[in-house]
Amino acid sequence: MPRPDRLRVLLLTDELEVGGTQRQIVHLARGLDRSRFEPTVGFFRNRSFLAGELEAAAVPVAQIEKTRRLEPRFVRDLVRFVRAGRFDVMHCFAFTAELWGAVAHACLAAPTRPALITSVRNKYDWYSGTQWRLKRWATLRSQRIIANSRAGGEYACSRMGLRADAIEVVYNGVPETPAPAPRDPGPVLELLFVGRLVEQKNVPVLLRAMHRLAAARVPVRLRIAGDGPLRSEIEAMRVALGLEGCVEMLGEREDVAQLMAQADAVVLPSLREGLSNVILEAMMAGRPVVASRVGGNPELVEHGVTGSLFASGDDVVLADALGTLAANPHTCARMGRTARRRAVEHYSIGAMVGAMEGHYSQCGEARWIA
């Protein structure tokens, strides 16, 4: 095959539903320098409006339909698709895409194989032993492992028996928004939680902390933006703790940026996280973050500088951290300004895309040299 003027990059994922990884794929595909790269997005299931966003940006989108766990027709179609695309790089996101992408890679003749890149997008502490063995097999076929957090990447390497330095870290990127208008400190600290109301997000510890603050008459209000299977339990706990006057349940919202602009700080008390887009969005909005010390959170939040960290189950320490912000509004605002500067410098879409371009160039060039 003749060497292309532009590297052909396939971004392969299982589902194109609306989620954090899928949004990162959209940002990446739209942001790649078209004078050097030719991106295509492939997926197996659940087309969403994100496909339309990609197509509007002249990024080809292809569905290789998968309807069952084991499906020879799907494997045949995927192999044919990758071969016909003559891709130089195939970057797989999510377990299923990695597994079947590696299978397709193994089925192709060496001259037609793209450089394979696999991913670590979370800590995956719920994976079974079989899943870890399959992920190891796919990973060992890949030329590069790209994680979106150091913590997630090192944990995955330990489970797969790989050296920790086998990974490369590229942090998620969020849109660079205009600098937020200065927020005058008010008499009440306005807090915001954004996320699915599921066990992982650990909202009960936040409600217990709010109960402590209310009992101490600390002027704090909390807005909870999100929905999920635990909503009724959380609402019942809010009532049982007598928090109706200082905790508001907003439900699912599409105006998160506006909600962050109205808040003084953002709280994320999760039991586990990979790399939180909510933290990145809060930092870009110029808001300090009070987060649990899990997963990639400590890589984003510097304690006492851009926010505060606490042990995920400790409502006493969480209440103390929130009370400190309420008593020191100017410190809260200063931490928000520092968080904004770091987000623009390290966590913008431009920074993420630029780092990925470097990896794609190196892997693509190595394929042609080989």
C-alpha positions in Angstrom: 0.0 0.0 0.0 1.3 3.5 -0.7 2.2 5.6 2.3 -0.7 8.0 3.0 -0.4 11.7 3.3 -2.6 11.6 6.4 -2.7 8.9 9.1 -6.0 7.1 9.0 -7.2 6.7 12.6 -10.1 4.5 13.7 -11.6 5.3 17.1 -13.5 2.2 18.0 -16.1 1.9 20.8 -18.9 -0.5 21.9 -21.7 2.0 22.3 -22.2 5.5 21.0 -24.7 6.3 23.8 -24.2 9.6 25.6 -21.5 9.1 28.2 -18.1 10.5 29.3 -16.0 8.3 27.1 -18.2 8.8 24.1 -18.0 12.6 24.5 -14.2 12.3 24.7 -14.2 10.4 21.4 -16.3 13.2 19.8 -13.9 15.9 21.1 -11.0 13.9 19.9 -12.3 13.1 16.4 -13.4 16.6 15.8 -10.2 18.1 17.1 -7.6 16.1 15.2 -5.6 18.1 12.7 -7.2 17.2 9.4 -4.0 18.1 7.5 -2.3 15.2 9.3 -5.0 12.8 10.4 -8.1 11.2 8.8 -10.4 10.1 11.7 -13.3 7.6 11.5 -15.5 6.5 14.4 -16.7 2.9 14.6 -19.2 1.5 17.1 -21.3 -1.6 17.7 -24.5 -0.5 19.4 -26.7 2.3 20.6 -26.4 5.2 18.1 -27.1 8.6 19.6 -27.1 12.2 18.6 -23.4 12.1 19.0 -23.2 10.4 15.6 -24.9 13.4 14.1 -22.4 15.7 15.8 -19.5 13.8 14.2 -21.1 13.6 10.8 -21.8 17.4 10.9 -18.0 17.8 11.5 -17.3 15.6 8.4 -16.1 12.7 10.5 -17.2 9.3 9.0 -19.3 7.2 11.4 -19.8 3.5 10.9 -21.8 1.0 12.9 -20.6 -2.6 12.8 -23.8 -4.1 14.2 -23.4 -6.5 17.2 -26.5 -8.1 18.7 -25.2 -11.1 20.6 -22.3 -11.9 22.9 -20.7 -14.3 20.4 -21.5 -13.6 16.8 -19.3 -14.9 13.9 -21.1 -12.6 11.4 -20.1 -9.6 13.5 -16.4 -10.7 13.7 -16.4 -11.2 9.9 -17.9 -7.7 9.3 -15.5 -6.0 11.7 -12.5 -7.7 10.0 -13.8 -6.6 6.6 -14.4 -3.1 7.8 -10.9 -2.6 9.3 -9.3 -4.2 6.2 -11.3 -2.0 3.8 -10.5 1.2 5.8 -6.7 0.6 5.5 -6.3 2.3 8.9 -2.9 3.1 10.2 -4.0 3.3 13.9 -6.9 1.6 15.6 -7.6 3.1 19.1 -10.1 1.0 21.1 -12.2 2.3 23.9 -14.1 0.1 26.4 -13.7 -3.6 27.1 -15.8 -5.0 24.3 -14.2 -2.8 21.7 -10.7 -3.7 22.9 -11.5 -7.4 22.9 -13.1 -7.5 19.4 -10.7 -5.0 18.0 -7.8 -7.2 19.1 -9.6 -10.2 17.6 -10.0 -8.4 14.2 -6.3 -7.3 14.5 -5.3 -10.9 14.9 -7.4 -12.0 11.9 -5.7 -9.5 9.5 -2.6 -10.2 7.5 0.4 -8.3 8.9 0.6 -5.7 6.1 -3.0 -4.7 6.7 -2.9 -4.5 10.5 -3.2 -1.0 12.0 -1.2 -0.1 15.0 -3.4 -1.2 17.9 -3.9 1.1 20.9 -5.9 0.0 24.0 -7.3 2.0 26.8 -7.8 2.3 30.5 -10.8 4.6 31.3 -11.6 3.6 34.9 -10.2 1.6 37.8 -12.3 -1.5 36.7 -12.3 -3.0 40.2 -15.5 -4.8 39.3 -13.9 -6.9 36.5 -13.9 -10.6 36.9 -10.8 -12.8 36.6 -11.9 -13.8 33.1 -12.3 -10.2 32.0 -8.8 -9.3 33.3 -7.3 -12.3 31.4 -9.1 -11.2 28.2 -8.0 -7.6 28.7 -4.4 -8.7 29.2 -4.6 -10.7 25.9 -5.9 -7.7 24.0 -3.4 -5.4 25.8 -0.4 -7.5 24.9 -1.4 -7.3 21.2 -1.4 -3.5 21.4 1.5 -1.1 20.7 0.4 1.3 23.3 -1.8 1.6 26.4 -3.4 5.0 27.0 -5.0 5.7 30.4 -6.9 8.8 31.4 -5.6 8.6 34.9 -2.4 7.4 36.5 -4.3 5.6 39.3 -6.5 3.7 36.9 -3.6 2.8 34.6 -1.4 1.5 37.4 -4.2 -0.5 38.9 -5.0 -2.1 35.5 -1.3 -2.9 35.0 -1.0 -4.6 38.4 -4.1 -6.8 37.6 -2.6 -7.7 34.2 0.9 -8.4 35.5 2.4 -5.5 33.6 4.9 -2.9 34.7 3.3 0.3 35.8 5.4 2.3 33.3 3.7 0.3 30.5 1.0 2.9 30.3 0.9 6.4 28.9 -1.5 8.9 30.6 -3.6 11.4 28.6 -6.1 13.2 30.8 -9.6 13.9 29.5 -10.2 17.3 28.0 -13.2 19.6 28.5 -14.2 22.6 26.4 -12.4 25.8 27.3 -15.2 28.1 28.3 -14.9 31.9 28.7 -13.4 33.0 32.0 -16.2 33.0 34.6 -17.4 36.3 36.0 -16.2 37.0 39.5 -18.7 35.7 42.0 -19.2 37.9 45.1 -19.2 35.9 48.3 -22.7 35.6 49.7 -23.8 34.9 53.2 -24.5 31.2 52.3 -22.0 28.8 50.7 -23.7 27.4 47.6 -22.7 23.8 46.8 -23.4 21.7 43.8 -23.3 17.9 43.2 -23.6 16.6 39.6 -23.9 12.9 38.8 -26.0 9.8 38.6 -27.8 8.9 41.7 -26.1 5.5 42.1 -24.2 3.7 44.8 -20.8 4.7 43.3 -21.5 8.4 43.8 -22.0 8.0 47.5 -24.5 10.8 48.0 -25.5 9.6 51.5 -22.2 10.6 53.0 -22.8 14.1 51.6 -26.2 14.2 53.2 -24.8 13.2 56.5 -22.2 15.9 56.2 -24.9 18.4 55.4 -26.8 17.2 58.5 -23.8 18.0 60.7 -23.4 21.5 59.2 -27.1 22.2 59.7 -26.9 21.1 63.3 -23.9 23.5 63.8 -25.9 26.3 62.0 -23.2 26.6 59.2 -24.8 28.6 56.3 -24.5 26.1 53.5 -27.0 25.1 50.7 -26.6 22.1 48.4 -28.2 21.4 45.0 -28.2 17.9 43.7 -28.3 17.7 39.9 -28.9 14.2 38.6 -31.2 11.2 38.5 -30.9 7.5 38.9 -32.1 4.3 40.7 -31.4 5.7 44.2 -33.3 8.9 43.8 -36.2 7.9 46.0 -33.8 6.6 48.7 -31.9 9.9 48.7 -35.0 12.0 48.8 -36.3 9.9 51.8 -32.9 10.4 53.6 -33.1 14.1 52.9 -36.5 14.3 54.6 -35.5 12.0 57.5 -32.5 14.2 58.2 -34.6 17.4 58.1 -32.6 18.8 55.2 -35.5 20.1 53.0 -34.5 23.7 53.7 -30.9 23.4 52.7 -30.8 20.5 50.1 -32.6 20.8 46.8 -33.1 17.9 44.4 -33.0 19.2 40.8 -33.3 16.0 38.9 -31.6 15.5 35.5 -30.4 18.8 34.1 -28.9 20.0 30.8 -27.8 23.4 32.1 -24.9 22.1 34.3 -22.6 25.0 33.2 -25.1 27.5 34.4 -25.6 25.6 37.7 -21.8 25.7 38.2 -21.7 29.4 37.6 -24.3 29.8 40.4 -22.3 27.6 42.8 -19.4 28.5 45.0 -17.9 25.0 45.0 -18.6 21.5 43.6 -18.7 18.3 45.7 -17.9 14.8 44.5 -18.0 12.2 47.3 -17.7 9.1 45.1 -16.6 5.6 46.3 -14.6 5.1 43.1 -13.8 7.2 40.1 -11.7 7.0 37.0 -11.1 10.5 35.8 -14.1 12.7 36.6 -15.4 15.0 33.9 -17.4 16.8 36.5 -14.2 17.8 38.4 -12.7 19.0 35.1 -15.8 21.0 34.2 -15.9 22.5 37.7 -12.2 23.5 37.4 -12.8 25.0 34.0 -15.7 27.0 35.5 -13.4 28.4 38.2 -14.9 26.5 41.1 -13.0 24.6 43.8 -13.8 20.9 44.2 -14.3 19.0 47.4 -13.7 15.3 46.4 -13.1 11.9 47.9 -9.6 10.7 47.7 -10.2 7.9 45.3 -9.2 6.9 41.7 -8.0 9.8 39.6 -9.4 12.5 41.9 -6.1 13.3 43.7 -4.5 13.8 40.3 -6.9 16.6 39.6 -7.6 18.2 43.0 -4.6 19.5 44.9 -5.6 19.6 48.6 -5.7 23.1 49.9 -4.8 24.7 46.6 -7.6 23.9 44.1 -10.0 22.2 46.6 -10.1 19.6 49.3 -9.8 15.8 49.5 -11.3 13.5 52.1 -11.7 9.8 52.7 -14.8 8.7 50.8 -16.8 7.4 53.9 -15.8 10.2 56.3 -18.7 12.6 56.7 -17.0 14.3 59.6 -14.0 15.4 57.6 -16.2 16.3 54.7 -18.3 18.5 56.9 -15.2 20.2 58.2 -13.9 20.8 54.7 -17.2 22.4 53.7 -17.4 24.4 56.9 -13.9 25.8 56.2 -15.0 27.0 52.8 -18.1 28.6 54.3 -16.0 30.4 56.8 -13.4 31.6 54.3 -15.2 32.7 51.1 -12.2 34.6 49.7 -10.1 31.5 50.1 -12.8 29.5 48.3 -12.7 32.0 45.4 -8.9 32.0 45.2 -8.9 28.2 44.9 -11.4 28.4 42.1 -9.2 30.8 40.2 -6.2 28.5 40.6 -8.3 25.5 39.4 -9.4 27.4 36.3 -5.8 28.2 35.4 -4.8 24.6 35.7 -7.8 23.4 33.7 -7.0 25.7 30.8 -3.3 24.7 30.8 -3.6 20.9 31.3 -7.2 19.7 30.8 -8.5 21.5 27.8 -9.6 19.7 24.7 -6.7 21.1 22.9 -4.2 19.6 25.4 -5.9 16.2 25.2 -6.0 16.2 21.4 -2.4 17.4 21.1 -1.2 14.6 23.3 -3.2 12.0 21.4 -1.9 13.3 18.1 1.6 12.7 19.4 0.8 9.0 20.2 -1.0 8.4 16.9 2.0 9.9 15.0 4.5 7.7 16.8 2.4 4.5 16.4 1.5 5.2 12.8 5.1 6.0 11.8 6.4 2.9 13.6 4.0 0.8 11.6 5.3 2.2 8.3 9.0 2.0 9.4 8.4 -1.7 10.4 
